[in-house]
Amino acid sequence: MDSQLIAFTGVAAGMVAMPGADFAVVVRNALVSRRAGVACALGITGGLLLHTALAVAGVAAVLAAVPALFRALQLLGGAYVLYLGVRTLWGLRRPSGAVVEGADSGAGPLRQGFVTNALNPKAPITFLSLLPQFVPVGSSAMPRTLLLALIVVVLALVWFPAVALLVDRLGRLLRRPRAARVVAAATGTALTVLGVVLLVEPLRS
């Protein structure tokens, strides 16, 4: 078997499973229902598909070459993640039975997952910088790059729905009023901190 492909799969799995805004948004929605959590996970996968298309189309190179555009997308993405965090924390003011606000079983979770991932400008840059490292010398770059990108998407398609299903499986415990408030507070705080970091980083550069 292709050793480079195995190595890339391991690296990509670590990147996908790394806790971040995507993970927090999935947990936030999965606390509402299994359907909402899985829909959010599929939205994140859709965002990765978008990044794959952008990287293959060379848009990632444009983002890398135009710092102002990259920073603008960072600010936009950070603002959205911060909004989700503040909205979740604001929901703690509501009665115990409705701790997680703004998540439902319709298009909302799907949209949240997609927008959270799609507004992360670091994703296409990561595709652009990482994927070429695993393209063997002398091989056709396009098919190999598409294969590597597909591996990332498949890993996300497995990981994030699994997280949503696990949270839903533990739902009876996690949805108890006190536990729900603790999880919502932790998730909202994580999203808020991530949003602030994403906003501050481009301003300091």
N, CA and C atoms as an extended XYZ file, in Angstrom:
615
Properties=species:S:1:pos:R:3:atomname:S:1:resname:S:1:resid:I:1 pbc="F F F"
N         0.838       -1.200        0.000 N   MET     1
C         0.000        0.000        0.000 CA  MET     1
C         0.875        1.252        0.000 C   MET     1
N         0.357        2.325       -0.550 N   ASP     2
C         1.074        3.590       -0.645 CA  ASP     2
C         1.374        4.138        0.748 C   ASP     2
N         2.667        4.176        1.116 N   SER     3
C         3.039        4.640        2.461 CA  SER     3
C         2.710        6.122        2.657 C   SER     3
N         2.869        6.917        1.590 N   GLN     4
C         2.544        8.335        1.701 CA  GLN     4
C         1.052        8.531        1.952 C   GLN     4
N         0.247        7.687        1.343 N   LEU     5
C        -1.205        7.788        1.516 CA  LEU     5
C        -1.587        7.446        2.954 C   LEU     5
N        -0.936        6.438        3.513 N   ILE     6
C        -1.194        6.055        4.905 CA  ILE     6
C        -0.786        7.184        5.845 C   ILE     6
N         0.408        7.760        5.582 N   ALA     7
C         0.900        8.854        6.426 CA  ALA     7
C        -0.039       10.048        6.355 C   ALA     7
N        -0.494       10.364        5.154 N   PHE     8
C        -1.400       11.509        5.001 CA  PHE     8
C        -2.710       11.256        5.733 C   PHE     8
N        -3.227       10.039        5.644 N   THR     9
C        -4.489        9.718        6.319 CA  THR     9
C        -4.364        9.933        7.824 C   THR     9
N        -3.213        9.551        8.388 N   GLY    10
C        -2.992        9.767        9.817 CA  GLY    10
C        -2.943       11.237       10.170 C   GLY    10
N        -2.212       12.022        9.359 N   VAL    11
C        -2.112       13.464        9.594 CA  VAL    11
C        -3.489       14.118        9.450 C   VAL    11
N        -4.203       13.746        8.401 N   ALA    12
C        -5.523       14.334        8.146 CA  ALA    12
C        -6.506       13.975        9.254 C   ALA    12
N        -6.441       12.736        9.757 N   ALA    13
C        -7.336       12.323       10.838 CA  ALA    13
C        -7.092       13.173       12.085 C   ALA    13
N        -5.836       13.438       12.377 N   GLY    14
C        -5.514       14.291       13.524 CA  GLY    14
C        -6.033       15.694       13.349 C   GLY    14
N        -5.918       16.231       12.125 N   MET    15
C        -6.405       17.581       11.850 CA  MET    15
C        -7.919       17.659       11.992 C   MET    15
N        -8.614       16.666       11.462 N   VAL    16
C       -10.079       16.675       11.497 CA  VAL    16
C       -10.586       16.531       12.929 C   VAL    16
N        -9.936       15.657       13.712 N   ALA    17
C       -10.404       15.380       15.076 CA  ALA    17
C        -9.990       16.450       16.077 C   ALA    17
N        -9.092       17.346       15.689 N   MET    18
C        -8.629       18.378       16.618 CA  MET    18
C        -9.795       19.275       17.048 C   MET    18
N       -10.014       19.419       18.358 N   PRO    19
C       -11.127       20.258       18.821 CA  PRO    19
C       -10.998       21.703       18.329 C   PRO    19
N       -12.101       22.248       17.897 N   GLY    20
C       -12.109       23.620       17.401 CA  GLY    20
C       -13.546       24.075       17.239 C   GLY    20
N       -13.728       25.093       16.414 N   ALA    21
C       -15.070       25.648       16.218 CA  ALA    21
C       -16.025       24.613       15.627 C   ALA    21
N       -15.550       23.814       14.669 N   ASP    22
C       -16.413       22.802       14.061 CA  ASP    22
C       -16.932       21.827       15.117 C   ASP    22
N       -16.027       21.352       15.957 N   PHE    23
C       -16.383       20.400       17.007 CA  PHE    23
C       -17.408       21.012       17.960 C   PHE    23
N       -17.150       22.241       18.379 N   ALA    24
C       -18.038       22.901       19.341 CA  ALA    24
C       -19.430       23.126       18.761 C   ALA    24
N       -19.498       23.488       17.487 N   VAL    25
C       -20.803       23.741       16.864 CA  VAL    25
C       -21.594       22.445       16.729 C   VAL    25
N       -20.906       21.341       16.418 N   VAL    26
C       -21.597       20.052       16.332 CA  VAL    26
C       -22.171       19.657       17.696 C   VAL    26
N       -21.365       19.796       18.750 N   VAL    27
C       -21.835       19.468       20.097 CA  VAL    27
C       -23.033       20.337       20.464 C   VAL    27
N       -22.919       21.617       20.147 N   ARG    28
C       -23.992       22.569       20.464 CA  ARG    28
C       -25.313       22.128       19.848 C   ARG    28
N       -25.274       21.696       18.597 N   ASN    29
C       -26.498       21.290       17.910 CA  ASN    29
C       -26.955       19.896       18.324 C   ASN    29
N       -25.998       19.000       18.584 N   ALA    30
C       -26.358       17.641       18.981 CA  ALA    30
C       -27.055       17.618       20.330 C   ALA    30
N       -26.817       18.633       21.159 N   LEU    31
C       -27.513       18.721       22.441 CA  LEU    31
C       -29.001       18.943       22.242 C   LEU    31
N       -29.361       19.516       21.102 N   VAL    32
C       -30.779       19.752       20.812 CA  VAL    32
C       -31.441       18.460       20.332 C   VAL    32
N       -30.797       17.826       19.335 N   SER    33
C       -31.334       16.568       18.822 CA  SER    33
C       -30.297       15.892       17.950 C   SER    33
N       -30.493       14.586       17.731 N   ARG    34
C       -29.594       13.845       16.841 CA  ARG    34
C       -29.641       14.427       15.435 C   ARG    34
N       -30.846       14.752       14.981 N   ARG    35
C       -30.999       15.280       13.625 CA  ARG    35
C       -30.245       16.591       13.453 C   ARG    35
N       -30.343       17.469       14.447 N   ALA    36
C       -29.650       18.752       14.367 CA  ALA    36
C       -28.139       18.558       14.366 C   ALA    36
N       -27.643       17.641       15.216 N   GLY    37
C       -26.208       17.395       15.277 CA  GLY    37
C       -25.664       16.827       13.988 C   GLY    37
N       -26.364       15.847       13.420 N   VAL    38
C       -25.912       15.236       12.167 CA  VAL    38
C       -26.003       16.246       11.023 C   VAL    38
N       -27.066       17.053       11.001 N   ALA    39
C       -27.208       18.073        9.960 CA  ALA    39
C       -26.044       19.058       10.024 C   ALA    39
N       -25.666       19.463       11.238 N   CYS    40
C       -24.533       20.373       11.407 CA  CYS    40
C       -23.250       19.724       10.918 C   CYS    40
N       -23.066       18.429       11.232 N   ALA    41
C       -21.884       17.696       10.777 CA  ALA    41
C       -21.827       17.638        9.253 C   ALA    41
N       -22.968       17.423        8.624 N   LEU    42
C       -23.004       17.397        7.152 CA  LEU    42
C       -22.702       18.784        6.586 C   LEU    42
N       -23.126       19.825        7.295 N   GLY    43
C       -22.808       21.179        6.857 CA  GLY    43
C       -21.307       21.432        6.876 C   GLY    43
N       -20.634       20.936        7.913 N   ILE    44
C       -19.178       21.081        8.003 CA  ILE    44
C       -18.510       20.345        6.851 C   ILE    44
N       -18.998       19.146        6.542 N   THR    45
C       -18.456       18.395        5.411 CA  THR    45
C       -18.660       19.164        4.105 C   THR    45
N       -19.810       19.819        3.983 N   GLY    46
C       -20.052       20.648        2.806 CA  GLY    46
C       -19.058       21.794        2.710 C   GLY    46
N       -18.710       22.386        3.877 N   GLY    47
C       -17.701       23.433        3.880 CA  GLY    47
C       -16.356       22.912        3.418 C   GLY    47
N       -16.000       21.694        3.845 N   LEU    48
C       -14.740       21.097        3.408 CA  LEU    48
C       -14.748       20.814        1.911 C   LEU    48
N       -15.904       20.423        1.395 N   LEU    49
C       -16.009       20.219       -0.057 CA  LEU    49
C       -15.759       21.522       -0.800 C   LEU    49
N       -16.280       22.618       -0.242 N   LEU    50
C       -16.049       23.930       -0.842 CA  LEU    50
C       -14.564       24.264       -0.833 C   LEU    50
N       -13.900       24.033        0.309 N   HIS    51
C       -12.471       24.315        0.402 CA  HIS    51
C       -11.668       23.451       -0.572 C   HIS    51
N       -12.114       22.212       -0.747 N   THR    52
C       -11.448       21.325       -1.702 CA  THR    52
C       -11.537       21.909       -3.106 C   THR    52
N       -12.736       22.342       -3.485 N   ALA    53
C       -12.926       22.921       -4.814 CA  ALA    53
C       -12.095       24.188       -4.981 C   ALA    53
N       -12.049       25.015       -3.928 N   LEU    54
C       -11.278       26.257       -4.004 CA  LEU    54
C        -9.789       25.979       -4.133 C   LEU    54
N        -9.304       24.996       -3.370 N   ALA    55
C        -7.876       24.672       -3.425 CA  ALA    55
C        -7.498       24.153       -4.808 C   ALA    55
N        -8.332       23.268       -5.341 N   VAL    56
C        -8.057       22.719       -6.677 CA  VAL    56
C        -8.138       23.811       -7.735 C   VAL    56
N        -9.061       24.760       -7.534 N   ALA    57
C        -9.219       25.843       -8.510 CA  ALA    57
C        -8.131       26.900       -8.384 C   ALA    57
N        -7.344       26.836       -7.319 N   GLY    58
C        -6.254       27.792       -7.155 CA  GLY    58
C        -6.632       29.030       -6.374 C   GLY    58
N        -7.857       29.070       -5.853 N   VAL    59
C        -8.278       30.240       -5.093 CA  VAL    59
C        -7.464       30.367       -3.808 C   VAL    59
N        -7.061       29.220       -3.253 N   ALA    60
C        -6.238       29.251       -2.041 CA  ALA    60
C        -4.944       30.017       -2.280 C   ALA    60
N        -4.394       29.883       -3.483 N   ALA    61
C        -3.171       30.605       -3.808 CA  ALA    61
C        -3.426       32.116       -3.818 C   ALA    61
N        -4.624       32.493       -4.266 N   VAL    62
C        -4.979       33.916       -4.280 CA  VAL    62
C        -5.077       34.444       -2.855 C   VAL    62
N        -5.704       33.657       -1.971 N   LEU    63
C        -5.806       34.067       -0.572 CA  LEU    63
C        -4.424       34.236        0.055 C   LEU    63
N        -3.514       33.335       -0.298 N   ALA    64
C        -2.163       33.414        0.252 CA  ALA    64
C        -1.419       34.626       -0.295 C   ALA    64
N        -1.753       35.036       -1.534 N   ALA    65
C        -1.035       36.137       -2.177 CA  ALA    65
C        -1.630       37.501       -1.849 C   ALA    65
N        -2.869       37.519       -1.341 N   VAL    66
C        -3.533       38.788       -1.034 CA  VAL    66
C        -3.853       38.818        0.462 C   VAL    66
N        -2.924       39.298        1.282 N   PRO    67
C        -3.117       39.295        2.748 CA  PRO    67
C        -4.386       40.007        3.194 C   PRO    67
N        -4.752       41.100        2.535 N   ALA    68
C        -5.934       41.857        2.946 CA  ALA    68
C        -7.197       41.013        2.809 C   ALA    68
N        -7.293       40.249        1.727 N   LEU    69
C        -8.463       39.394        1.520 CA  LEU    69
C        -8.485       38.273        2.555 C   LEU    69
N        -7.321       37.722        2.828 N   PHE    70
C        -7.217       36.659        3.828 CA  PHE    70
C        -7.657       37.165        5.199 C   PHE    70
N        -7.180       38.364        5.573 N   ARG    71
C        -7.536       38.938        6.865 CA  ARG    71
C        -9.032       39.249        6.946 C   ARG    71
N        -9.602       39.717        5.830 N   ALA    72
C       -11.029       40.016        5.813 CA  ALA    72
C       -11.857       38.760        6.065 C   ALA    72
N       -11.459       37.648        5.460 N   LEU    73
C       -12.170       36.397        5.673 CA  LEU    73
C       -11.977       35.887        7.101 C   LEU    73
N       -10.769       36.108        7.645 N   GLN    74
C       -10.521       35.730        9.035 CA  GLN    74
C       -11.460       36.490        9.983 C   GLN    74
N       -11.580       37.786        9.735 N   LEU    75
C       -12.440       38.618       10.582 CA  LEU    75
C       -13.902       38.189       10.465 C   LEU    75
N       -14.324       37.891        9.249 N   LEU    76
C       -15.705       37.470        9.023 CA  LEU    76
C       -15.977       36.136        9.716 C   LEU    76
N       -15.049       35.196        9.557 N   GLY    77
C       -15.211       33.894       10.201 CA  GLY    77
C       -15.183       34.010       11.715 C   GLY    77
N       -14.255       34.827       12.240 N   GLY    78
C       -14.168       35.024       13.677 CA  GLY    78
C       -15.430       35.650       14.241 C   GLY    78
N       -15.977       36.606       13.511 N   ALA    79
C       -17.202       37.278       13.958 CA  ALA    79
C       -18.359       36.295       14.025 C   ALA    79
N       -18.434       35.389       13.062 N   TYR    80
C       -19.535       34.415       13.055 CA  TYR    80
C       -19.400       33.423       14.211 C   TYR    80
N       -18.188       32.928       14.447 N   VAL    81
C       -17.967       31.996       15.553 CA  VAL    81
C       -18.258       32.689       16.887 C   VAL    81
N       -17.817       33.954       17.007 N   LEU    82
C       -18.089       34.724       18.223 CA  LEU    82
C       -19.594       34.898       18.419 C   LEU    82
N       -20.305       35.168       17.342 N   TYR    83
C       -21.763       35.313       17.399 CA  TYR    83
C       -22.417       34.040       17.929 C   TYR    83
N       -21.979       32.876       17.429 N   LEU    84
C       -22.552       31.613       17.901 CA  LEU    84
C       -22.261       31.400       19.381 C   LEU    84
N       -21.032       31.750       19.806 N   GLY    85
C       -20.669       31.592       21.209 CA  GLY    85
C       -21.499       32.480       22.123 C   GLY    85
N       -21.603       33.753       21.758 N   VAL    86
C       -22.383       34.696       22.563 CA  VAL    86
C       -23.858       34.295       22.573 C   VAL    86
N       -24.348       33.833       21.442 N   ARG    87
C       -25.753       33.413       21.355 CA  ARG    87
C       -26.012       32.223       22.277 C   ARG    87
N       -25.051       31.289       22.328 N   THR    88
C       -25.204       30.138       23.210 CA  THR    88
C       -25.172       30.556       24.677 C   THR    88
N       -24.237       31.429       25.034 N   LEU    89
C       -24.155       31.908       26.415 CA  LEU    89
C       -25.391       32.716       26.791 C   LEU    89
N       -25.901       33.481       25.840 N   TRP    90
C       -27.105       34.266       26.093 CA  TRP    90
C       -28.290       33.344       26.382 C   TRP    90
N       -28.279       32.170       25.738 N   GLY    91
C       -29.353       31.213       25.955 CA  GLY    91
C       -29.392       30.675       27.376 C   GLY    91
N       -28.293       30.822       28.126 N   LEU    92
C       -28.263       30.363       29.507 CA  LEU    92
C       -29.204       31.187       30.395 C   LEU    92
N       -29.608       32.364       29.899 N   ARG    93
C       -30.519       33.199       30.660 CA  ARG    93
C       -31.942       32.653       30.609 C   ARG    93
N       -32.178       31.741       29.666 N   ARG    94
C       -33.516       31.190       29.497 CA  ARG    94
C       -33.766       30.080       30.518 C   ARG    94
N       -34.999       29.607       30.639 N   PRO    95
C       -35.302       28.505       31.567 CA  PRO    95
C       -34.470       27.271       31.249 C   PRO    95
N       -34.320       26.389       32.207 N   SER    96
C       -33.449       25.212       32.076 CA  SER    96
C       -33.804       24.332       30.891 C   SER    96
N       -35.044       24.300       30.494 N   GLY    97
C       -35.455       23.417       29.407 CA  GLY    97
C       -35.071       23.914       28.043 C   GLY    97
N       -34.541       25.138       27.944 N   ALA    98
C       -34.209       25.687       26.624 CA  ALA    98
C       -32.862       26.377       26.692 C   ALA    98
N       -31.854       25.604       27.050 N   VAL    99
C       -30.529       26.187       27.258 CA  VAL    99
C       -29.860       26.551       25.951 C   VAL    99
N       -29.954       25.679       24.959 N   VAL   100
C       -29.276       25.918       23.687 CA  VAL   100
C       -30.227       26.620       22.749 C   VAL   100
N       -29.940       27.869       22.482 N   GLU   101
C       -30.833       28.674       21.646 CA  GLU   101
C       -30.341       28.682       20.216 C   GLU   101
N       -31.285       28.777       19.284 N   GLY   102
C       -30.932       29.011       17.899 CA  GLY   102
C       -30.585       27.764       17.117 C   GLY   102
N       -30.661       26.574       17.715 N   ALA   103
C       -30.426       25.341       16.982 CA  ALA   103
C       -31.761       24.631       16.838 C   ALA   103
N       -32.029       24.054       15.684 N   ASP   104
C       -33.284       23.364       15.467 CA  ASP   104
C       -33.042       22.193       14.544 C   ASP   104
N       -34.123       21.539       14.123 N   SER   105
C       -33.976       20.361       13.274 CA  SER   105
C       -34.158       20.686       11.802 C   SER   105
N       -34.229       21.964       11.450 N   GLY   106
C       -34.375       22.354       10.069 CA  GLY   106
C       -33.051       22.684        9.421 C   GLY   106
N       -33.044       23.774        8.632 N   ALA   107
C       -31.842       24.146        7.895 CA  ALA   107
C       -30.823       24.862        8.762 C   ALA   107
N       -31.236       25.318        9.957 N   GLY   108
C       -30.333       26.077       10.816 CA  GLY   108
C       -29.032       25.375       11.138 C   GLY   108
N       -29.062       24.148       11.670 N   PRO   109
C       -27.822       23.443       11.993 CA  PRO   109
C       -26.946       23.183       10.769 C   PRO   109
N       -27.580       22.812        9.655 N   LEU   110
C       -26.825       22.578        8.427 CA  LEU   110
C       -26.105       23.846        8.004 C   LEU   110
N       -26.803       24.964        8.074 N   ARG   111
C       -26.216       26.254        7.708 CA  ARG   111
C       -25.095       26.641        8.670 C   ARG   111
N       -25.310       26.426        9.954 N   GLN   112
C       -24.282       26.777       10.931 CA  GLN   112
C       -22.996       25.993       10.692 C   GLN   112
N       -23.138       24.690       10.442 N   GLY   113
C       -21.963       23.873       10.182 CA  GLY   113
C       -21.228       24.322        8.939 C   GLY   113
N       -21.993       24.586        7.874 N   PHE   114
C       -21.371       24.991        6.615 CA  PHE   114
C       -20.666       26.337        6.743 C   PHE   114
N       -21.363       27.314        7.318 N   VAL   115
C       -20.795       28.659        7.412 CA  VAL   115
C       -19.578       28.675        8.333 C   VAL   115
N       -19.655       27.952        9.456 N   THR   116
C       -18.525       27.913       10.389 CA  THR   116
C       -17.274       27.389        9.701 C   THR   116
N       -17.417       26.334        8.913 N   ASN   117
C       -16.261       25.768        8.229 CA  ASN   117
C       -15.867       26.585        7.009 C   ASN   117
N       -16.858       27.024        6.240 N   ALA   118
C       -16.563       27.733        4.987 CA  ALA   118
C       -15.880       29.071        5.234 C   ALA   118
N       -16.172       29.720        6.373 N   LEU   119
C       -15.584       31.027        6.651 CA  LEU   119
C       -14.210       30.926        7.328 C   LEU   119
N       -13.665       29.735        7.377 N   ASN   120
C       -12.318       29.547        7.912 CA  ASN   120
C       -11.315       29.614        6.765 C   ASN   120
N       -10.633       30.750        6.581 N   PRO   121
C        -9.729       30.887        5.435 CA  PRO   121
C        -8.462       30.052        5.575 C   PRO   121
N        -8.193       29.548        6.777 N   LYS   122
C        -6.997       28.731        6.959 CA  LYS   122
C        -7.142       27.358        6.318 C   LYS   122
N        -8.387       26.908        6.144 N   ALA   123
C        -8.611       25.581        5.573 CA  ALA   123
C        -8.061       25.456        4.150 C   ALA   123
N        -8.395       26.384        3.221 N   PRO   124
C        -7.824       26.237        1.876 CA  PRO   124
C        -6.313       26.420        1.858 C   PRO   124
N        -5.784       27.264        2.764 N   ILE   125
C        -4.338       27.423        2.837 CA  ILE   125
C        -3.698       26.123        3.300 C   ILE   125
N        -4.350       25.454        4.245 N   THR   126
C        -3.848       24.162        4.719 CA  THR   126
C        -3.861       23.150        3.591 C   THR   126
N        -4.944       23.116        2.829 N   PHE   127
C        -5.016       22.232        1.672 CA  PHE   127
C        -3.855       22.515        0.721 C   PHE   127
N        -3.642       23.802        0.452 N   LEU   128
C        -2.627       24.204       -0.517 CA  LEU   128
C        -1.222       23.842       -0.054 C   LEU   128
N        -0.944       23.972        1.249 N   SER   129
C         0.402       23.733        1.764 CA  SER   129
C         0.655       22.273        2.104 C   SER   129
N        -0.391       21.551        2.545 N   LEU   130
C        -0.197       20.175        3.002 CA  LEU   130
C        -0.275       19.152        1.875 C   LEU   130
N        -1.279       19.289        1.022 N   LEU   131
C        -1.508       18.274        0.006 CA  LEU   131
C        -0.302       18.036       -0.912 C   LEU   131
N         0.379       19.093       -1.388 N   PRO   132
C         1.516       18.859       -2.287 CA  PRO   132
C         2.636       18.030       -1.661 C   PRO   132
N         2.718       18.030       -0.320 N   GLN   133
C         3.775       17.273        0.353 CA  GLN   133
C         3.585       15.771        0.178 C   GLN   133
N         2.369       15.366       -0.176 N   PHE   134
C         2.076       13.939       -0.291 CA  PHE   134
C         1.772       13.538       -1.739 C   PHE   134
N         2.241       14.348       -2.674 N   VAL   135
C         2.133       14.009       -4.101 CA  VAL   135
C         3.489       13.489       -4.557 C   VAL   135
N         3.609       12.194       -4.879 N   PRO   136
C         4.899       11.628       -5.282 CA  PRO   136
C         5.477       12.338       -6.499 C   PRO   136
N         6.771       12.469       -6.496 N   VAL   137
C         7.464       13.098       -7.618 CA  VAL   137
C         7.217       12.288       -8.886 C   VAL   137
N         6.839       12.989       -9.938 N   GLY   138
C         6.623       12.326      -11.214 CA  GLY   138
C         5.198       11.874      -11.453 C   GLY   138
N         4.359       11.913      -10.413 N   SER   139
C         2.961       11.503      -10.590 CA  SER   139
C         2.117       12.700      -11.012 C   SER   139
N         0.935       12.418      -11.546 N   SER   140
C         0.031       13.486      -11.970 CA  SER   140
C        -0.546       14.175      -10.736 C   SER   140
N        -0.356       15.486      -10.632 N   ALA   141
C        -0.716       16.215       -9.419 CA  ALA   141
C        -2.225       16.289       -9.200 C   ALA   141
N        -2.998       16.531      -10.254 N   MET   142
C        -4.429       16.755      -10.091 CA  MET   142
C        -5.167       15.545       -9.516 C   MET   142
N        -5.038       14.340      -10.110 N   PRO   143
C        -5.753       13.188       -9.539 CA  PRO   143
C        -5.325       12.888       -8.105 C   PRO   143
N        -4.027       13.015       -7.831 N   ARG   144
C        -3.526       12.728       -6.480 CA  ARG   144
C        -4.072       13.748       -5.473 C   ARG   144
N        -4.078       15.015       -5.856 N   THR   145
C        -4.585       16.066       -4.972 CA  THR   145
C        -6.062       15.850       -4.677 C   THR   145
N        -6.825       15.488       -5.689 N   LEU   146
C        -8.249       15.226       -5.492 CA  LEU   146
C        -8.465       14.034       -4.555 C   LEU   146
N        -7.616       13.001       -4.696 N   LEU   147
C        -7.721       11.832       -3.829 CA  LEU   147
C        -7.439       12.214       -2.374 C   LEU   147
N        -6.392       13.011       -2.160 N   LEU   148
C        -6.039       13.432       -0.810 CA  LEU   148
C        -7.151       14.293       -0.194 C   LEU   148
N        -7.683       15.192       -0.998 N   ALA   149
C        -8.770       16.049       -0.512 CA  ALA   149
C       -10.001       15.215       -0.185 C   ALA   149
N       -10.256       14.193       -0.993 N   LEU   150
C       -11.398       13.314       -0.763 CA  LEU   150
C       -11.237       12.557        0.558 C   LEU   150
N       -10.005       12.182        0.883 N   ILE   151
C        -9.740       11.490        2.149 CA  ILE   151
C       -10.130       12.391        3.323 C   ILE   151
N        -9.766       13.679        3.239 N   VAL   152
C       -10.111       14.632        4.305 CA  VAL   152
C       -11.622       14.735        4.461 C   VAL   152
N       -12.316       14.838        3.342 N   VAL   153
C       -13.776       14.966        3.376 CA  VAL   153
C       -14.417       13.714        3.974 C   VAL   153
N       -13.926       12.530        3.581 N   VAL   154
C       -14.481       11.272        4.097 CA  VAL   154
C       -14.240       11.160        5.596 C   VAL   154
N       -13.038       11.539        6.047 N   LEU   155
C       -12.742       11.510        7.479 CA  LEU   155
C       -13.689       12.420        8.255 C   LEU   155
N       -13.948       13.602        7.709 N   ALA   156
C       -14.880       14.531        8.354 CA  ALA   156
C       -16.294       13.970        8.347 C   ALA   156
N       -16.642       13.291        7.253 N   LEU   157
C       -17.980       12.715        7.122 CA  LEU   157
C       -18.200       11.585        8.127 C   LEU   157
N       -17.095       10.961        8.555 N   VAL   158
C       -17.184        9.907        9.575 CA  VAL   158
C       -17.112       10.498       10.980 C   VAL   158
N       -16.158       11.431       11.191 N   TRP   159
C       -15.875       11.924       12.539 CA  TRP   159
C       -17.003       12.784       13.123 C   TRP   159
N       -17.415       13.805       12.394 N   PHE   160
C       -18.375       14.746       12.967 CA  PHE   160
C       -19.763       14.138       13.205 C   PHE   160
N       -20.302       13.328       12.270 N   PRO   161
C       -21.552       12.642       12.621 CA  PRO   161
C       -21.374       11.704       13.810 C   PRO   161
N       -20.191       11.072       13.939 N   ALA   162
C       -19.941       10.190       15.086 CA  ALA   162
C       -19.985       10.985       16.391 C   ALA   162
N       -19.418       12.208       16.363 N   VAL   163
C       -19.465       13.074       17.544 CA  VAL   163
C       -20.913       13.423       17.870 C   VAL   163
N       -21.672       13.764       16.829 N   ALA   164
C       -23.081       14.118       17.045 CA  ALA   164
C       -23.860       12.949       17.625 C   ALA   164
N       -23.626       11.749       17.103 N   LEU   165
C       -24.337       10.569       17.590 CA  LEU   165
C       -23.932       10.217       19.019 C   LEU   165
N       -22.645       10.418       19.338 N   LEU   166
C       -22.184       10.149       20.703 CA  LEU   166
C       -22.831       11.114       21.692 C   LEU   166
N       -22.869       12.395       21.327 N   VAL   167
C       -23.506       13.384       22.197 CA  VAL   167
C       -24.986       13.051       22.365 C   VAL   167
N       -25.632       12.647       21.266 N   ASP   168
C       -27.046       12.288       21.345 CA  ASP   168
C       -27.232       11.032       22.195 C   ASP   168
N       -26.276       10.094       22.077 N   ARG   169
C       -26.349        8.855       22.864 CA  ARG   169
C       -26.286        9.154       24.361 C   ARG   169
N       -25.477       10.139       24.688 N   LEU   170
C       -25.364       10.554       26.082 CA  LEU   170
C       -26.400       11.623       26.429 C   LEU   170
N       -27.328       11.817       25.505 N   GLY   171
C       -28.282       12.916       25.633 CA  GLY   171
C       -29.084       12.919       26.906 C   GLY   171
N       -29.494       11.715       27.368 N   ARG   172
C       -30.312       11.667       28.580 CA  ARG   172
C       -29.574       12.296       29.758 C   ARG   172
N       -28.260       12.029       29.809 N   LEU   173
C       -27.448       12.618       30.878 CA  LEU   173
C       -27.170       14.089       30.600 C   LEU   173
N       -26.738       14.374       29.343 N   LEU   174
C       -26.324       15.734       28.997 CA  LEU   174
C       -27.483       16.711       28.966 C   LEU   174
N       -28.714       16.189       28.777 N   ARG   175
C       -29.866       17.090       28.686 CA  ARG   175
C       -30.545       17.328       30.029 C   ARG   175
N       -30.037       16.709       31.085 N   ARG   176
C       -30.536       17.059       32.406 CA  ARG   176
C       -30.253       18.542       32.633 C   ARG   176
N       -31.178       19.265       33.239 N   PRO   177
C       -31.044       20.728       33.353 CA  PRO   177
C       -29.662       21.208       33.785 C   PRO   177
N       -29.129       20.622       34.852 N   ARG   178
C       -27.841       21.100       35.349 CA  ARG   178
C       -26.721       20.753       34.381 C   ARG   178
N       -26.724       19.497       33.880 N   ALA   179
C       -25.678       19.074       32.944 CA  ALA   179
C       -25.768       19.859       31.646 C   ALA   179
N       -27.000       20.105       31.185 N   ALA   180
C       -27.186       20.846       29.937 CA  ALA   180
C       -26.619       22.252       30.045 C   ALA   180
N       -26.822       22.873       31.189 N   ARG   181
C       -26.312       24.233       31.375 CA  ARG   181
C       -24.778       24.237       31.419 C   ARG   181
N       -24.204       23.215       32.054 N   VAL   182
C       -22.741       23.130       32.130 CA  VAL   182
C       -22.143       22.933       30.732 C   VAL   182
N       -22.737       22.000       29.963 N   VAL   183
C       -22.234       21.731       28.611 CA  VAL   183
C       -22.438       22.952       27.712 C   VAL   183
N       -23.599       23.570       27.810 N   ALA   184
C       -23.869       24.763       27.001 CA  ALA   184
C       -22.911       25.890       27.366 C   ALA   184
N       -22.645       26.052       28.659 N   ALA   185
C       -21.710       27.093       29.094 CA  ALA   185
C       -20.310       26.817       28.568 C   ALA   185
N       -19.882       25.538       28.630 N   ALA   186
C       -18.553       25.174       28.140 CA  ALA   186
C       -18.458       25.375       26.636 C   ALA   186
N       -19.492       24.940       25.910 N   THR   187
C       -19.499       25.083       24.455 CA  THR   187
C       -19.543       26.555       24.054 C   THR   187
N       -20.416       27.320       24.699 N   GLY   188
C       -20.522       28.750       24.391 CA  GLY   188
C       -19.226       29.481       24.689 C   GLY   188
N       -18.586       29.134       25.819 N   THR   189
C       -17.315       29.768       26.166 CA  THR   189
C       -16.239       29.425       25.143 C   THR   189
N       -16.198       28.135       24.732 N   ALA   190
C       -15.205       27.713       23.744 CA  ALA   190
C       -15.384       28.461       22.428 C   ALA   190
N       -16.633       28.563       21.976 N   LEU   191
C       -16.902       29.283       20.729 CA  LEU   191
C       -16.553       30.762       20.859 C   LEU   191
N       -16.878       31.347       22.003 N   THR   192
C       -16.580       32.765       22.216 CA  THR   192
C       -15.079       33.015       22.212 C   THR   192
N       -14.338       32.183       22.915 N   VAL   193
C       -12.874       32.332       22.958 CA  VAL   193
C       -12.271       32.138       21.567 C   VAL   193
N       -12.746       31.108       20.851 N   LEU   194
C       -12.245       30.871       19.497 CA  LEU   194
C       -12.547       32.065       18.588 C   LEU   194
N       -13.753       32.615       18.735 N   GLY   195
C       -14.123       33.775       17.925 CA  GLY   195
C       -13.237       34.964       18.207 C   GLY   195
N       -12.958       35.211       19.490 N   VAL   196
C       -12.092       36.329       19.862 CA  VAL   196
C       -10.686       36.115       19.304 C   VAL   196
N       -10.169       34.886       19.428 N   VAL   197
C        -8.827       34.582       18.905 CA  VAL   197
C        -8.771       34.813       17.402 C   VAL   197
N        -9.814       34.354       16.700 N   LEU   198
C        -9.857       34.523       15.243 CA  LEU   198
C        -9.959       36.000       14.851 C   LEU   198
N       -10.588       36.807       15.701 N   LEU   199
C       -10.703       38.236       15.414 CA  LEU   199
C        -9.404       38.985       15.746 C   LEU   199
N        -8.768       38.605       16.848 N   VAL   200
C        -7.564       39.306       17.288 CA  VAL   200
C        -6.364       38.969       16.405 C   VAL   200
N        -6.280       37.718       15.973 N   GLU   201
C        -5.102       37.289       15.220 CA  GLU   201
C        -4.829       38.130       13.978 C   GLU   201
N        -5.829       38.350       13.100 N   PRO   202
C        -5.526       39.180       11.911 CA  PRO   202
C        -5.263       40.647       12.258 C   PRO   202
N        -5.842       41.130       13.356 N   LEU   203
C        -5.628       42.522       13.741 CA  LEU   203
C        -4.208       42.759       14.260 C   LEU   203
N        -3.604       41.709       14.835 N   ARG   204
C        -2.254       41.834       15.364 CA  ARG   204
C        -1.184       41.627       14.304 C   ARG   204
N        -1.563       41.030       13.176 N   SER   205
C        -0.571       40.727       12.132 CA  SER   205
C        -0.331       41.930       11.240 C   SER   205
